[in-house]
């Protein structure tokens, strides 16, 4: 929202679509209180808050049903259908994934989740499944290192997170089960500083999913031309 306002490319409010509390969040994110944390000089945050207050970045919230154990329903506009569905990121609740359908093309974004049959259901036949991934072998190395170096907070985190994320192998099983055409990993855990670590991150996923797999990184752009079957990708950075 800050970049959208700072770049001056949009003057209309940011549309925010989410579960209950989205309205409170969108209002809170634009208050001077937030700016006091982000900007050290009082004069700066006052001017920023005043500019934001003119409405350029104030969110409009479309309140949907509370996301519980059932899907949150779909929204349709200008030929685009966005379907929200609940995923399992317990103890964080609610958590959602999203399916986008437009002119014969389709994409699912998993959000943060443990393996989810609901996600598998909504991913049936999509062109691209963007799925989070956590490689337990790599996280185990970080966990052991945290214990050995006396970092209990990091040790606790690395012990907990495998239970509410998805291994690349499990994501590949979901993609294969659902007939996904292309599997793209994002929100990779741990972050991969070099591409030569991709194979170690994927583990046995390429043996499970028969379609193309990519480990995403910042700056990648995927294109799905309408009325076609092609999925193209290029790096912007």
C-alpha positions, 0 to 999 in steps of 0.5 A: 500500500505504501509503494502504491501511494509513493509511486503515484501510479494509482489514486483510487483506494486499494480494494481489500477482500478478506474475512472479518477484521479486514476493515479494522486492519485496513483502517489501522494500517493507514493511521498515524500510529503506524507511521510513528513506528515506521518513520523516526521524525515526527514531521515526516510521519505527520506529512505522510499521514496527512497525505494518506488521509486524503484517501489515496491509499485508504482501503475499501473492504469487501466483507465476505463470510467468515472463513471457518471450515467452509469456503468463503465463497466467490466474487465475480467482476469483469469476467474474473472469478475469485474464490476463497477457501479455508486452509489449515494453518492452525494455530493461525485461524482463519487462513485462506487460499484463493483460486482465480479464473479468467477467460479460460485460465486458472491459478490457485494460490495456497496461502500458508497451509499444511497439506489440505484436501480442500486446497486439492479440491479447488486446485482441480485442473488449474493451469498453475498452482502456487504452493508454499513449501517447507523442506524439513531436512533443511529446517532440521539443520537450522534447528540443530544449529540453533540448539547448538548455538544457544538460540532457544527462540529460533530452536522453538520456531524451527521445531514448530513450523513443520507442523503447519506448512507443506513439504515439497513432496506433499505439495507435489502429491496435491498437484498430481492428484488435482491434475495441475498443469504447472507447480510453482513454489513460493514462500519457500522455507528456508529462503534459498540464497542460491539456485543450486539449492533448489534441487535439495529443496525439492527433494522427491517432488519431481518424482511425484509430480509429472508436470513442470516445477519451478522454485520461485524467486523475487522478480519472476513473472508468469503469463497465461495468455487468454484462449491458449494453454501456454504458461510463459515465465521471465525474470524481471530482476 
